Amino acid sequence: MLHDKSEITLELTNKEIRMLTWVDKDPSEAVSKMIREYKTKLNSPEDIQTLIGFLDKELERTGDRKDTIRLKELYSAYFEYCGEVKEKAYKKKEFRRFTQDRDFEYSLVSGNINVFRGVRFKTNEEDEEWEL
């Protein structure tokens, strides 16, 4: 049983639900175990710090809804960043949830394209000015 006030939504397929009911007549303990494992995995300090480091280093919040980054592009940049710093990357779905939890506005635009609004990649213009 969870004792904190966190809210978790599980998306289970029918097959997963059948498996849980097969494991135990009352699947609540199996679900609680899944939630504990998920929270432990999701809240790994190293993984979170890597993701926060990426967001701080690579993104600028503009507040302008016209500034958008496709989820696909943002996740690719994050995945590459994780490779550079030799850390494990979250899966794309976990990445999207984590950024949404951090108040990044996520939406679908025409053509079913997933985007984040009000953000853009930081430019390296400032760094270039200082190069000799």
C-alpha positions as CSV (number, residue, x, y, z in Angstrom):
1,M,0.0,0.0,0.0
2,L,1.3,3.4,-0.9
3,H,1.4,5.9,1.9
4,D,2.5,9.1,0.1
5,K,0.2,11.4,-1.8
6,S,1.6,10.7,-5.3
7,E,-0.8,9.9,-8.0
8,I,0.1,7.3,-10.6
9,T,-1.8,6.3,-13.7
10,L,-1.2,2.8,-15.1
11,E,-2.0,2.0,-18.6
12,L,-2.5,-1.7,-18.8
13,T,-3.4,-3.8,-21.8
14,N,-6.1,-6.5,-21.4
15,K,-3.3,-9.1,-21.5
16,E,-1.6,-7.4,-18.6
17,I,-4.8,-7.2,-16.6
18,R,-5.5,-10.9,-17.2
19,M,-1.9,-11.7,-16.1
20,L,-2.4,-9.8,-12.9
21,T,-5.7,-11.6,-12.1
22,W,-4.0,-14.9,-12.9
23,V,-1.1,-14.1,-10.5
24,D,-3.5,-13.5,-7.6
25,K,-7.3,-13.5,-7.1
26,D,-6.9,-10.0,-5.8
27,P,-4.5,-8.2,-8.1
28,S,-4.2,-5.1,-5.9
29,E,-0.9,-6.4,-4.3
30,A,0.5,-7.1,-7.8
31,V,-0.4,-3.6,-8.9
32,S,1.1,-2.1,-5.7
33,K,4.3,-4.0,-6.5
34,M,4.3,-2.7,-10.0
35,I,3.8,0.8,-8.8
36,R,6.7,0.5,-6.3
37,E,9.0,-0.9,-9.0
38,Y,8.0,1.9,-11.4
39,K,8.5,4.6,-8.9
40,T,11.9,3.2,-7.9
41,K,12.9,3.0,-11.6
42,L,11.5,6.4,-12.5
43,N,13.0,8.2,-9.5
44,S,16.6,7.0,-9.9
45,P,18.6,10.0,-8.9
46,E,21.2,9.5,-11.7
47,D,18.6,9.3,-14.4
48,I,16.6,12.3,-13.2
49,Q,19.8,14.4,-12.9
50,T,20.8,13.4,-16.4
51,L,17.3,14.5,-17.7
52,I,17.3,17.7,-15.7
53,G,20.9,18.4,-16.9
54,F,19.8,18.0,-20.5
55,L,16.7,20.2,-20.1
56,D,18.8,23.0,-18.4
57,K,21.7,22.8,-20.9
58,E,19.8,22.4,-24.1
59,L,16.4,24.1,-23.8
60,E,15.2,27.6,-23.3
61,R,11.6,28.3,-22.2
62,T,10.3,31.2,-24.2
63,G,6.6,31.2,-23.2
64,D,5.7,31.8,-26.8
65,R,3.4,29.0,-28.0
66,K,4.7,29.5,-31.5
67,D,8.0,28.2,-30.4
68,T,7.7,24.4,-30.7
69,I,10.0,21.4,-30.8
70,R,8.8,18.0,-32.0
71,L,8.9,15.3,-29.4
72,K,10.8,13.1,-31.9
73,E,13.6,15.8,-32.2
74,L,13.7,16.6,-28.5
75,Y,13.9,12.9,-27.6
76,S,16.6,12.3,-30.2
77,A,18.7,15.1,-28.8
78,Y,18.1,13.8,-25.2
79,F,19.1,10.2,-26.3
80,E,22.3,11.6,-27.9
81,Y,23.1,13.6,-24.8
82,C,22.7,10.5,-22.6
83,G,25.2,8.7,-24.9
84,E,27.7,11.6,-24.5
85,V,27.5,11.6,-20.7
86,K,27.3,7.8,-20.6
87,E,24.0,7.6,-18.8
88,K,20.9,5.5,-19.5
89,A,18.1,7.3,-21.2
90,Y,14.4,7.1,-20.3
91,K,12.1,5.5,-22.9
92,K,10.3,8.1,-25.0
93,K,7.0,7.7,-23.1
94,E,8.7,8.2,-19.7
95,F,10.6,11.1,-21.1
96,R,7.3,12.8,-22.3
97,R,5.6,12.2,-18.9
98,F,8.6,13.5,-17.0
99,T,8.7,16.7,-19.1
100,Q,5.0,17.2,-18.8
101,D,5.3,16.8,-15.0
102,R,7.8,19.7,-15.1
103,D,5.2,22.0,-16.8
104,F,6.4,21.6,-20.4
105,E,3.3,22.1,-22.6
106,Y,2.7,19.1,-24.8
107,S,0.2,18.9,-27.6
108,L,-0.7,17.4,-31.0
109,V,-0.6,19.6,-34.0
110,S,-2.0,19.0,-37.5
111,G,-0.9,15.7,-38.9
112,N,-0.7,14.1,-35.5
113,I,2.7,15.6,-34.8
114,N,3.7,15.6,-31.1
115,V,5.2,18.9,-30.0
116,F,6.3,20.8,-26.9
117,R,5.2,24.5,-27.0
118,G,6.9,27.5,-25.5
119,V,10.4,26.1,-25.8
120,R,13.3,26.0,-28.2
121,F,16.8,24.7,-28.3
122,K,19.4,27.1,-27.0
123,T,21.6,28.5,-29.7
124,N,25.4,28.4,-29.5
125,E,25.8,32.0,-30.8
126,E,27.0,33.2,-27.4
127,D,29.7,30.5,-27.3
128,E,30.8,31.3,-30.8
129,E,31.4,35.0,-29.9
130,W,34.0,33.9,-27.4
131,E,35.9,31.5,-29.6
132,L,39.3,32.7,-30.9
